[in-house]
Amino acid sequence: MRVLVLYAHPDPESFGAAVHETVVSGLRRAGHEVDDCDLYAEGFDPVLSREERVGYHDLASNQKTVAGYVERLLRTEALFLCFPVWNYGYPAIMKGYFDRVFLPGVSFKLVDGSIRPNLWNIRRLTTVTTYGGSRWRTFLMGDPPRRQIKRGLRAVCHPAARVSYLAHYDMNRSTPQSRTAFLARVDAEIARIQKPV
């Protein structure tokens, strides 16, 4: 399976980096073809420019500034998101990726004013993330990242796409044992993915 791993964390010494390494190595060990997109390492610019916004609906030219990222997205069969939740949202660089790459004609089509999903190539959507806050506090806040992924992002993928959301909550009070257990859970999730034929 062709997998695009979309990773967003600026610190290579963080637990987020360990999560990312677990994801990438697990996928490769299982025989999947991995495109590891480290947004910070690649210097991705998250800022949607005025020109991009003005040309947002122009299908003939709206992809030109992010053509390489669009090509990678359209080539993948599975999308793995690996990021920390900050202030109950995505890191700015990942939000910018969605703003600049999930364009009309890429992630969706507008048909008579209605949005139609366009990423039918994506048959698996997996998120591996961490939260500083507890699960209970996150629940009270409405858990925006989980809802955005399991509802919004899921809606533009293949209708039969499988969705997984793995989260380590309460990182502010995490322990070596809780972190090790979470990495084992990530490994087990990857091992369940059907191997390529």
MIRO-423906 format. One record per residue (C-alpha): residue number from 1; residue in one letter; y, x, z. Coordinates in Angstrom, 3 decimals, m for minus. Each point is the difference from the previous one (the first is absolute). Example, Ala and Ser with C-alpha at 12.3 -4.5 7.8 and 13.67 -1.06 7.14 Angstrom:
BEGIN
<site num="1" residuo="A" y="m4.500" x="12.300" z="7.800"/>
<site num="2" residuo="S" y="3.440" x="1.370" z="m0.660"/>
END
This chain:
BEGIN
<site num="1" residuo="M" y="0.000" x="0.000" z="0.000"/>
<site num="2" residuo="R" y="3.504" x="1.251" z="m0.799"/>
<site num="3" residuo="V" y="2.063" x="m0.097" z="3.197"/>
<site num="4" residuo="L" y="3.730" x="0.505" z="0.429"/>
<site num="5" residuo="V" y="0.810" x="1.116" z="3.552"/>
<site num="6" residuo="L" y="3.662" x="m0.701" z="0.703"/>
<site num="7" residuo="Y" y="0.987" x="2.093" z="3.015"/>
<site num="8" residuo="A" y="3.317" x="0.074" z="1.874"/>
<site num="9" residuo="H" y="0.568" x="2.291" z="2.984"/>
<site num="10" residuo="P" y="2.395" x="2.957" z="0.172"/>
<site num="11" residuo="D" y="m1.870" x="2.046" z="2.640"/>
<site num="12" residuo="P" y="m3.151" x="1.880" z="m1.104"/>
<site num="13" residuo="E" y="m0.903" x="0.539" z="3.673"/>
<site num="14" residuo="S" y="0.049" x="m3.706" z="0.903"/>
<site num="15" residuo="F" y="m2.883" x="m2.342" z="0.748"/>
<site num="16" residuo="G" y="1.060" x="m1.780" z="m3.178"/>
<site num="17" residuo="A" y="m0.851" x="3.182" z="m1.902"/>
<site num="18" residuo="A" y="m3.443" x="0.041" z="1.662"/>
<site num="19" residuo="V" y="m0.507" x="m3.625" z="m1.039"/>
<site num="20" residuo="H" y="1.015" x="0.870" z="m3.564"/>
<site num="21" residuo="E" y="m2.413" x="2.944" z="m0.096"/>
<site num="22" residuo="T" y="m2.811" x="m2.223" z="1.313"/>
<site num="23" residuo="V" y="0.688" x="m2.550" z="m2.746"/>
<site num="24" residuo="V" y="0.159" x="2.512" z="m2.852"/>
<site num="25" residuo="S" y="m2.978" x="2.098" z="1.098"/>
<site num="26" residuo="G" y="m2.097" x="m3.096" z="0.705"/>
<site num="27" residuo="L" y="0.706" x="m1.469" z="m3.418"/>
<site num="28" residuo="R" y="m0.782" x="3.266" z="m1.773"/>
<site num="29" residuo="R" y="m3.175" x="0.496" z="2.030"/>
<site num="30" residuo="A" y="m1.106" x="m3.488" z="m1.078"/>
<site num="31" residuo="G" y="0.437" x="0.983" z="m3.646"/>
<site num="32" residuo="H" y="3.225" x="m1.845" z="m0.818"/>
<site num="33" residuo="E" y="2.669" x="1.402" z="m2.322"/>
<site num="34" residuo="V" y="3.080" x="0.436" z="2.209"/>
<site num="35" residuo="D" y="3.635" x="0.182" z="m1.088"/>
<site num="36" residuo="D" y="1.705" x="1.155" z="3.200"/>
<site num="37" residuo="C" y="3.663" x="m1.031" z="m0.195"/>
<site num="38" residuo="D" y="1.820" x="1.607" z="2.938"/>
<site num="39" residuo="L" y="3.472" x="m1.473" z="m0.441"/>
<site num="40" residuo="Y" y="1.739" x="2.579" z="2.193"/>
<site num="41" residuo="A" y="m1.789" x="2.986" z="m1.534"/>
<site num="42" residuo="E" y="0.778" x="m1.296" z="m3.496"/>
<site num="43" residuo="G" y="3.671" x="m0.467" z="0.899"/>
<site num="44" residuo="F" y="m0.010" x="m3.670" z="m1.000"/>
<site num="45" residuo="D" y="3.537" x="m1.427" z="m0.043"/>
<site num="46" residuo="P" y="m0.137" x="m3.408" z="1.730"/>
<site num="47" residuo="V" y="3.524" x="m1.040" z="m0.973"/>
<site num="48" residuo="L" y="0.233" x="m2.738" z="m2.612"/>
<site num="49" residuo="S" y="3.011" x="1.010" z="m2.084"/>
<site num="50" residuo="R" y="2.618" x="m2.360" z="m1.393"/>
<site num="51" residuo="E" y="m1.306" x="0.627" z="m3.516"/>
<site num="52" residuo="E" y="m3.553" x="m0.819" z="1.063"/>
<site num="53" residuo="R" y="1.098" x="m3.232" z="1.654"/>
<site num="54" residuo="V" y="2.099" x="m1.065" z="m3.001"/>
<site num="55" residuo="G" y="m2.954" x="0.704" z="m2.327"/>
<site num="56" residuo="Y" y="m2.639" x="m1.395" z="2.384"/>
<site num="57" residuo="H" y="m1.032" x="m2.895" z="m2.276"/>
<site num="58" residuo="D" y="0.189" x="1.973" z="m3.258"/>
<site num="59" residuo="L" y="m3.710" x="0.491" z="m0.725"/>
<site num="60" residuo="A" y="0.768" x="2.433" z="m2.825"/>
<site num="61" residuo="S" y="1.678" x="2.536" z="2.295"/>
<site num="62" residuo="N" y="m0.439" x="m0.862" z="3.699"/>
<site num="63" residuo="Q" y="m2.865" x="2.495" z="0.463"/>
<site num="64" residuo="K" y="1.599" x="3.080" z="m1.536"/>
<site num="65" residuo="T" y="1.135" x="1.682" z="3.248"/>
<site num="66" residuo="V" y="m3.375" x="m0.540" z="1.730"/>
<site num="67" residuo="A" y="m2.351" x="0.061" z="m2.992"/>
<site num="68" residuo="G" y="m2.398" x="2.521" z="1.574"/>
<site num="69" residuo="Y" y="m0.367" x="m2.083" z="3.165"/>
<site num="70" residuo="V" y="m0.511" x="m3.172" z="m2.037"/>
<site num="71" residuo="E" y="m2.708" x="1.699" z="m2.072"/>
<site num="72" residuo="R" y="m1.842" x="1.088" z="3.161"/>
<site num="73" residuo="L" y="0.204" x="m3.521" z="1.457"/>
<site num="74" residuo="L" y="m1.280" x="m1.655" z="m3.168"/>
<site num="75" residuo="R" y="m2.891" x="2.464" z="m0.272"/>
<site num="76" residuo="T" y="m1.404" x="m0.626" z="3.485"/>
<site num="77" residuo="E" y="m2.757" x="m2.389" z="1.055"/>
<site num="78" residuo="A" y="0.701" x="0.252" z="3.733"/>
<site num="79" residuo="L" y="3.226" x="0.530" z="1.931"/>
<site num="80" residuo="F" y="m0.054" x="1.624" z="3.440"/>
<site num="81" residuo="L" y="3.244" x="m0.102" z="1.992"/>
<site num="82" residuo="C" y="0.271" x="2.593" z="2.742"/>
<site num="83" residuo="F" y="3.199" x="m0.096" z="2.062"/>
<site num="84" residuo="P" y="1.441" x="m0.440" z="3.508"/>
<site num="85" residuo="V" y="1.757" x="m3.243" z="0.890"/>
<site num="86" residuo="W" y="3.542" x="0.789" z="1.068"/>
<site num="87" residuo="N" y="2.293" x="m2.719" z="1.349"/>
<site num="88" residuo="Y" y="m2.621" x="m2.556" z="m1.066"/>
<site num="89" residuo="G" y="0.229" x="1.015" z="m3.636"/>
<site num="90" residuo="Y" y="m0.936" x="2.605" z="m2.580"/>
<site num="91" residuo="P" y="1.534" x="3.471" z="0.073"/>
<site num="92" residuo="A" y="3.053" x="m0.118" z="m2.290"/>
<site num="93" residuo="I" y="m1.675" x="2.195" z="m2.605"/>
<site num="94" residuo="M" y="m2.894" x="m2.450" z="m0.383"/>
<site num="95" residuo="K" y="2.308" x="m3.027" z="m0.105"/>
<site num="96" residuo="G" y="1.915" x="1.815" z="m2.729"/>
<site num="97" residuo="Y" y="m3.235" x="0.546" z="m1.911"/>
<site num="98" residuo="F" y="m0.648" x="m3.745" z="m0.036"/>
<site num="99" residuo="D" y="3.624" x="m0.724" z="m0.973"/>
<site num="100" residuo="R" y="m0.024" x="2.483" z="m2.888"/>
<site num="101" residuo="V" y="m3.620" x="m0.156" z="m1.278"/>
<site num="102" residuo="F" y="m1.134" x="m3.601" z="0.594"/>
<site num="103" residuo="L" y="2.116" x="m1.240" z="m2.879"/>
<site num="104" residuo="P" y="m0.071" x="m3.028" z="m2.293"/>
<site num="105" residuo="G" y="m2.627" x="0.825" z="m2.613"/>
<site num="106" residuo="V" y="m1.779" x="2.326" z="2.436"/>
<site num="107" residuo="S" y="m1.049" x="m1.816" z="3.160"/>
<site num="108" residuo="F" y="0.973" x="m3.475" z="m1.187"/>
<site num="109" residuo="K" y="1.085" x="m2.019" z="m3.018"/>
<site num="110" residuo="L" y="2.655" x="m2.677" z="m0.028"/>
<site num="111" residuo="V" y="m1.269" x="m3.064" z="m1.873"/>
<site num="112" residuo="D" y="2.470" x="m2.902" z="m0.192"/>
<site num="113" residuo="G" y="1.632" x="1.277" z="3.182"/>
<site num="114" residuo="S" y="m3.296" x="0.255" z="1.910"/>
<site num="115" residuo="I" y="m1.597" x="3.246" z="1.115"/>
<site num="116" residuo="R" y="m3.461" x="0.782" z="m1.371"/>
<site num="117" residuo="P" y="m2.066" x="2.906" z="1.352"/>
<site num="118" residuo="N" y="m0.412" x="2.935" z="m2.350"/>
<site num="119" residuo="L" y="m1.957" x="2.660" z="1.938"/>
<site num="120" residuo="W" y="m3.401" x="m1.428" z="m0.894"/>
<site num="121" residuo="N" y="m1.290" x="3.567" z="m0.227"/>
<site num="122" residuo="I" y="0.170" x="0.218" z="3.827"/>
<site num="123" residuo="R" y="m3.192" x="m1.437" z="1.472"/>
<site num="124" residuo="R" y="0.296" x="1.534" z="3.448"/>
<site num="125" residuo="L" y="3.049" x="0.271" z="2.256"/>
<site num="126" residuo="T" y="m0.391" x="1.949" z="3.230"/>
<site num="127" residuo="T" y="2.648" x="0.861" z="2.566"/>
<site num="128" residuo="V" y="m0.432" x="2.635" z="2.696"/>
<site num="129" residuo="T" y="2.968" x="0.074" z="2.341"/>
<site num="130" residuo="T" y="1.293" x="0.709" z="3.497"/>
<site num="131" residuo="Y" y="2.425" x="m1.900" z="2.237"/>
<site num="132" residuo="G" y="1.987" x="1.361" z="2.906"/>
<site num="133" residuo="G" y="m0.052" x="m3.411" z="1.663"/>
<site num="134" residuo="S" y="m2.929" x="m1.886" z="1.475"/>
<site num="135" residuo="R" y="m1.928" x="m2.587" z="m1.965"/>
<site num="136" residuo="W" y="1.419" x="m2.769" z="2.211"/>
<site num="137" residuo="R" y="3.627" x="1.068" z="m0.546"/>
<site num="138" residuo="T" y="m0.697" x="0.357" z="m3.724"/>
<site num="139" residuo="F" y="m1.467" x="m3.521" z="m0.047"/>
<site num="140" residuo="L" y="3.135" x="m1.359" z="1.690"/>
<site num="141" residuo="M" y="2.122" x="1.715" z="m2.690"/>
<site num="142" residuo="G" y="m2.069" x="m1.672" z="m2.731"/>
<site num="143" residuo="D" y="m1.554" x="3.277" z="m1.228"/>
<site num="144" residuo="P" y="2.095" x="0.174" z="m3.204"/>
<site num="145" residuo="P" y="m1.933" x="2.875" z="m1.677"/>
<site num="146" residuo="R" y="m3.344" x="m1.776" z="0.392"/>
<site num="147" residuo="R" y="1.418" x="m3.232" z="m1.422"/>
<site num="148" residuo="Q" y="1.753" x="1.783" z="m2.867"/>
<site num="149" residuo="I" y="m3.203" x="1.762" z="m1.022"/>
<site num="150" residuo="K" y="m2.554" x="m2.758" z="0.593"/>
<site num="151" residuo="R" y="2.162" x="m2.681" z="m1.599"/>
<site num="152" residuo="G" y="2.682" x="1.497" z="m2.254"/>
<site num="153" residuo="L" y="m1.683" x="3.130" z="m1.321"/>
<site num="154" residuo="R" y="m3.388" x="m1.688" z="m0.120"/>
<site num="155" residuo="A" y="1.505" x="m2.744" z="m2.177"/>
<site num="156" residuo="V" y="0.722" x="2.386" z="m2.916"/>
<site num="157" residuo="C" y="m3.498" x="1.562" z="m0.047"/>
<site num="158" residuo="H" y="m3.197" x="m1.314" z="m1.593"/>
<site num="159" residuo="P" y="m0.840" x="m3.455" z="1.405"/>
<site num="160" residuo="A" y="m3.355" x="1.276" z="1.292"/>
<site num="161" residuo="A" y="1.436" x="3.178" z="1.551"/>
<site num="162" residuo="R" y="m1.402" x="0.936" z="3.413"/>
<site num="163" residuo="V" y="2.621" x="0.671" z="2.651"/>
<site num="164" residuo="S" y="m0.415" x="2.105" z="3.159"/>
<site num="165" residuo="Y" y="2.638" x="0.772" z="2.628"/>
<site num="166" residuo="L" y="m0.810" x="2.649" z="2.609"/>
<site num="167" residuo="A" y="2.592" x="0.654" z="2.678"/>
<site num="168" residuo="H" y="0.202" x="2.218" z="3.054"/>
<site num="169" residuo="Y" y="2.423" x="m1.799" z="2.327"/>
<site num="170" residuo="D" y="1.845" x="1.391" z="3.018"/>
<site num="171" residuo="M" y="0.244" x="3.574" z="m1.280"/>
<site num="172" residuo="N" y="2.583" x="0.589" z="2.731"/>
<site num="173" residuo="R" y="m2.902" x="m0.106" z="2.475"/>
<site num="174" residuo="S" y="m2.815" x="1.196" z="m2.236"/>
<site num="175" residuo="T" y="m2.629" x="2.408" z="1.272"/>
<site num="176" residuo="P" y="m2.196" x="2.569" z="m1.732"/>
<site num="177" residuo="Q" y="m2.834" x="m2.503" z="0.402"/>
<site num="178" residuo="S" y="1.924" x="m2.891" z="m1.586"/>
<site num="179" residuo="R" y="1.085" x="2.192" z="m2.918"/>
<site num="180" residuo="T" y="m3.530" x="1.331" z="m0.558"/>
<site num="181" residuo="A" y="m1.401" x="m3.535" z="0.102"/>
<site num="182" residuo="F" y="2.573" x="m1.146" z="m2.554"/>
<site num="183" residuo="L" y="m0.835" x="2.838" z="m2.397"/>
<site num="184" residuo="A" y="m3.698" x="m0.920" z="0.340"/>
<site num="185" residuo="R" y="0.889" x="m3.606" z="m0.832"/>
<site num="186" residuo="V" y="1.850" x="1.181" z="m3.114"/>
<site num="187" residuo="D" y="m3.020" x="2.087" z="m1.047"/>
<site num="188" residuo="A" y="m2.306" x="m2.985" z="0.494"/>
<site num="189" residuo="E" y="2.263" x="m2.248" z="m2.099"/>
<site num="190" residuo="I" y="m0.020" x="2.524" z="m2.843"/>
<site num="191" residuo="A" y="m3.788" x="0.354" z="0.201"/>
<site num="192" residuo="R" y="m0.322" x="m3.767" z="m0.622"/>
<site num="193" residuo="I" y="1.836" x="0.193" z="m3.324"/>
<site num="194" residuo="Q" y="m2.349" x="m0.345" z="m2.922"/>
<site num="195" residuo="K" y="m0.651" x="3.395" z="m1.535"/>
<site num="196" residuo="P" y="0.805" x="0.530" z="m3.665"/>
<site num="197" residuo="V" y="m2.876" x="m0.527" z="m2.418"/>
END
